[in-house]
Amino acid sequence: MIHEQIKAMITLLDDSDHEVVSIVSSKLKDLGKEIIPVLESEWKNNVLNPILQQNIGDLVNELKYISLKSDLITWKSEESNNLLKGLWLIATYQFPDLKIETLKSILKNIYLDIYIRTNPEMHPEDILKIINQVIFEDHKFESNVKNFHSTANSMFNLVLEDKKGNPVGLACIYILLAEKLNLPIYGVNLPNLFVLIFDYPGHRFYINAFNKGQIFYEKDIDDYLKQMKIESDPKFYIACNNSEIIARILNNLSFSYYKIGDTTSQSQINELLEIFKI
């Protein structure tokens, strides 16, 4: 369909007949995300037509959501080894124009500060001390205790920019840095708390990113589960995969929208969560 035909269809989005609007919206959606730039251009060109602007905006948001859902399905089946891309995809729900290079650039600066102070011969706990120092002292990251259920905690770009996060958001920084440093640090899906494991023969311990990288051990998990009155399960002691991390973030995000009464966003996030239940 040529550009002028698309523009002609867009003008019908303010038709007084709701059935016409519905049919036109459906046909435009069938054209896919490629027409988003045209829609956004027409939105800017119709500032004096608030009804048309509203309908164009709603259509753009729906197309972006459909695209995000498709991208997450592809990520889960083909690219789940790339945690950063999964985090970026979630962030595009609120920030559709966000570039993954923005996230890479911030992480690279943190990585370089760690890299120049460490070497492979160092004891794992000494390496962790440096990582903690760089993250929490040099780059001033902190636990977002005050706004624990904020949607910002699930938007990785905001975690990196605002330097605040919840347990899983801060833990993802460790995981991504560890990947670049060739360190065996992975996520652990504990109930109500996301932590990390340094999993190497002879050097196996856990890390609480939400408590400035505090080290703890298997017995501490035993005590935690008893305190929470949760039955022990082997999965609480081992690394989880990236799909489980993304699912946990989506679950947190769903609860965040519930807390602020945004039922539309909560419903969409719950729909994305279904991808990870397949």
C-alpha positions as CSV (number, residue, x, y, z in Angstrom):
1,M,0.0,0.0,0.0
2,I,1.4,3.4,-1.0
3,H,2.1,6.2,1.4
4,E,-0.8,8.4,0.2
5,Q,-3.3,5.5,0.5
6,I,-2.2,5.0,4.1
7,K,-2.6,8.7,4.9
8,A,-6.1,8.7,3.4
9,M,-7.0,5.8,5.6
10,I,-5.7,7.6,8.7
11,T,-8.0,10.5,8.0
12,L,-10.9,8.2,8.5
13,L,-9.9,7.5,12.1
14,D,-12.0,10.4,13.3
15,D,-15.1,9.3,11.3
16,S,-18.4,9.7,13.3
17,D,-19.2,6.1,12.5
18,H,-17.5,3.9,15.1
19,E,-17.7,0.9,12.8
20,V,-15.7,2.7,10.1
21,V,-13.0,3.6,12.7
22,S,-12.9,0.0,13.8
23,I,-12.5,-1.3,10.3
24,V,-9.8,1.3,9.4
25,S,-7.9,0.6,12.6
26,S,-7.9,-3.1,11.9
27,K,-6.6,-2.6,8.3
28,L,-3.9,-0.3,9.5
29,K,-2.9,-2.8,12.2
30,D,-2.6,-5.4,9.5
31,L,0.2,-3.3,7.9
32,G,2.4,-3.8,11.0
33,K,4.8,-1.7,12.8
34,E,6.4,-0.4,9.6
35,I,3.6,2.2,9.4
36,I,4.3,3.7,12.8
37,P,6.5,6.5,11.4
38,V,3.6,7.5,9.1
39,L,1.1,7.5,11.9
40,E,3.4,9.5,14.2
41,S,3.9,12.1,11.4
42,E,0.1,12.4,10.9
43,W,-0.3,12.7,14.7
44,K,2.0,15.8,14.6
45,N,0.2,17.2,11.6
46,N,-3.2,17.1,13.2
47,V,-2.8,19.2,16.4
48,L,-6.2,20.9,15.8
49,N,-8.0,17.5,15.6
50,P,-7.8,16.0,19.1
51,I,-10.1,13.1,18.3
52,L,-7.9,12.0,15.3
53,Q,-4.8,12.5,17.4
54,Q,-6.2,10.4,20.2
55,N,-7.1,7.6,17.8
56,I,-3.8,7.7,16.0
57,G,-2.0,7.7,19.4
58,D,-4.0,4.7,20.6
59,L,-3.2,2.8,17.3
60,V,0.5,3.6,17.6
61,N,0.6,2.3,21.2
62,E,-1.2,-0.9,20.1
63,L,1.1,-1.5,17.2
64,K,4.2,-1.0,19.5
65,Y,2.7,-3.4,22.0
66,I,2.0,-6.0,19.3
67,S,5.6,-5.6,18.1
68,L,7.0,-6.0,21.6
69,K,5.0,-9.2,22.2
70,S,6.3,-10.6,19.0
71,D,9.9,-9.6,19.9
72,L,9.6,-11.3,23.3
73,I,8.3,-14.5,21.8
74,T,11.3,-14.5,19.4
75,W,13.7,-13.6,22.3
76,K,12.4,-16.5,24.4
77,S,12.8,-19.1,21.6
78,E,15.9,-17.8,19.9
79,E,17.8,-15.2,22.0
80,S,17.3,-16.0,25.6
81,N,21.1,-16.2,26.1
82,N,21.1,-12.4,25.6
83,L,19.8,-11.1,29.0
84,L,20.5,-7.4,28.1
85,K,18.2,-7.7,25.0
86,G,15.4,-9.1,27.2
87,L,15.8,-6.2,29.7
88,W,15.9,-3.7,26.8
89,L,12.7,-5.2,25.3
90,I,10.8,-4.8,28.6
91,A,12.1,-1.2,28.9
92,T,10.7,-0.4,25.5
93,Y,7.2,-0.9,26.9
94,Q,7.5,2.5,28.5
95,F,10.3,3.8,26.3
96,P,9.6,2.6,22.8
97,D,12.4,4.8,21.3
98,L,15.1,3.5,23.7
99,K,18.2,2.2,22.0
100,I,20.0,-0.9,23.4
101,E,23.3,0.9,22.7
102,T,22.3,3.4,25.5
103,L,22.3,0.5,28.0
104,K,25.5,-1.0,26.6
105,S,27.3,2.3,26.9
106,I,26.5,2.7,30.6
107,L,27.4,-0.9,31.4
108,K,30.7,-0.6,29.5
109,N,31.8,2.4,31.7
110,I,31.1,0.3,34.9
111,Y,32.8,-2.7,33.4
112,L,36.0,-0.8,32.5
113,D,36.2,0.6,36.1
114,I,36.1,-3.0,37.4
115,Y,38.4,-4.5,34.7
116,I,41.3,-2.2,35.4
117,R,41.3,-3.2,39.1
118,T,41.0,-6.9,38.7
119,N,42.8,-9.9,37.3
120,P,41.9,-13.6,36.9
121,E,44.4,-14.7,39.6
122,M,42.5,-12.8,42.3
123,H,40.4,-14.6,44.9
124,P,36.7,-14.6,43.9
125,E,35.7,-12.7,47.1
126,D,38.4,-10.1,46.5
127,I,37.0,-9.6,43.0
128,L,33.5,-9.2,44.4
129,K,34.8,-6.6,46.9
130,I,36.0,-4.5,43.9
131,I,32.7,-5.0,42.0
132,N,30.8,-3.9,45.0
133,Q,33.0,-0.9,45.5
134,V,32.7,0.2,41.9
135,I,28.9,-0.3,41.8
136,F,27.9,1.1,45.1
137,E,30.7,3.6,46.0
138,D,32.1,4.8,42.7
139,H,28.9,4.7,40.6
140,K,26.6,5.4,43.6
141,F,24.0,2.7,43.0
142,E,21.6,2.1,45.8
143,S,18.6,-0.1,46.8
144,N,15.3,1.6,46.0
145,V,13.8,0.9,49.4
146,K,11.6,4.0,49.4
147,N,9.9,3.1,46.1
148,F,10.2,-0.6,46.1
149,H,7.2,-1.2,43.9
150,S,7.8,1.5,41.4
151,T,7.6,0.6,37.7
152,A,11.0,2.3,37.4
153,N,12.6,-0.7,39.1
154,S,11.5,-2.9,36.1
155,M,12.8,-0.5,33.5
156,F,16.5,-1.3,33.2
157,N,17.3,2.0,31.6
158,L,15.9,3.8,34.6
159,V,17.8,1.5,37.0
160,L,21.0,2.4,35.2
161,E,20.3,6.1,34.8
162,D,18.7,6.8,38.3
163,K,21.2,4.4,40.0
164,K,18.4,2.8,42.0
165,G,16.8,-0.6,41.8
166,N,15.0,-3.5,43.4
167,P,16.8,-6.9,44.0
168,V,16.4,-8.2,40.5
169,G,17.3,-4.9,38.8
170,L,20.5,-4.6,40.7
171,A,21.3,-8.3,40.3
172,C,21.0,-7.9,36.6
173,I,23.9,-5.4,36.7
174,Y,26.1,-8.0,38.4
175,I,25.0,-10.7,35.9
176,L,25.8,-8.6,32.9
177,L,29.1,-7.4,34.3
178,A,30.1,-10.9,35.3
179,E,29.4,-12.1,31.8
180,K,31.9,-9.6,30.4
181,L,34.4,-10.4,33.2
182,N,34.1,-14.2,32.6
183,L,32.9,-14.7,36.2
184,P,30.3,-17.4,37.1
185,I,27.7,-15.1,38.7
186,Y,24.1,-16.0,38.0
187,G,20.6,-15.2,39.3
188,V,18.8,-17.3,41.9
189,N,15.0,-17.1,42.1
190,L,14.3,-17.1,45.8
191,P,10.7,-16.5,46.9
192,N,10.3,-12.8,47.6
193,L,14.0,-12.1,47.1
194,F,16.2,-12.3,44.0
195,V,19.8,-13.0,44.8
196,L,23.0,-14.2,43.0
197,I,25.2,-17.2,43.1
198,F,29.0,-17.3,42.5
199,D,29.1,-20.9,41.2
200,Y,32.6,-22.2,40.8
201,P,34.1,-25.4,42.2
202,G,35.6,-24.6,45.6
203,H,34.2,-21.1,45.6
204,R,30.5,-21.4,45.8
205,F,28.6,-18.6,47.7
206,Y,25.7,-16.3,47.3
207,I,25.4,-12.5,46.8
208,N,22.7,-10.1,47.9
209,A,22.8,-7.3,45.4
210,F,20.0,-5.5,47.3
211,N,22.3,-5.3,50.4
212,K,25.4,-3.9,48.6
213,G,26.7,-7.3,47.5
214,Q,26.7,-9.0,50.9
215,I,28.0,-12.5,50.7
216,F,26.1,-15.4,52.3
217,Y,25.9,-19.1,52.2
218,E,23.6,-22.1,51.7
219,K,22.8,-22.3,55.4
220,D,21.5,-18.7,55.2
221,I,19.1,-19.8,52.5
222,D,18.0,-22.6,54.8
223,D,17.4,-20.1,57.6
224,Y,15.6,-17.7,55.3
225,L,13.2,-20.3,54.0
226,K,12.4,-21.5,57.6
227,Q,11.8,-17.9,58.6
228,M,9.4,-17.4,55.7
229,K,7.8,-20.7,56.4
230,I,8.5,-21.9,52.8
231,E,9.2,-25.5,52.0
232,S,12.7,-26.0,50.7
233,D,13.2,-26.7,47.0
234,P,16.4,-27.5,45.1
235,K,15.7,-24.6,42.6
236,F,16.1,-22.1,45.5
237,Y,19.8,-23.0,45.6
238,I,20.8,-23.0,42.0
239,A,21.1,-20.6,39.1
240,C,17.9,-19.8,37.1
241,N,17.9,-19.0,33.4
242,N,17.3,-15.7,31.7
243,S,13.7,-16.5,30.8
244,E,13.0,-16.9,34.5
245,I,14.6,-13.5,35.2
246,I,12.5,-11.8,32.5
247,A,9.4,-13.5,33.8
248,R,10.2,-12.3,37.3
249,I,10.6,-8.7,36.2
250,L,7.3,-8.9,34.3
251,N,5.6,-10.2,37.4
252,N,7.1,-7.3,39.4
253,L,5.9,-4.9,36.7
254,S,2.4,-6.3,36.7
255,F,2.2,-5.8,40.5
256,S,3.6,-2.2,40.1
257,Y,0.8,-1.4,37.7
258,Y,-1.7,-3.0,40.1
259,K,-0.5,-0.8,43.0
260,I,-1.1,2.4,41.0
261,G,-4.4,1.2,39.5
262,D,-3.3,1.1,35.9
263,T,-5.4,-1.9,34.9
264,T,-4.8,-1.5,31.2
265,S,-1.0,-1.8,31.5
266,Q,-1.3,-4.6,34.1
267,S,-3.5,-6.6,31.7
268,Q,-0.9,-6.1,28.9
269,I,2.0,-7.1,31.1
270,N,0.0,-10.2,32.3
271,E,-0.5,-11.1,28.6
272,L,3.3,-10.9,28.1
273,L,3.8,-13.1,31.1
274,E,1.8,-15.8,29.4
275,I,4.7,-16.1,26.9
276,F,6.9,-17.4,29.6
277,K,4.3,-20.0,30.8
278,I,4.3,-21.8,27.5
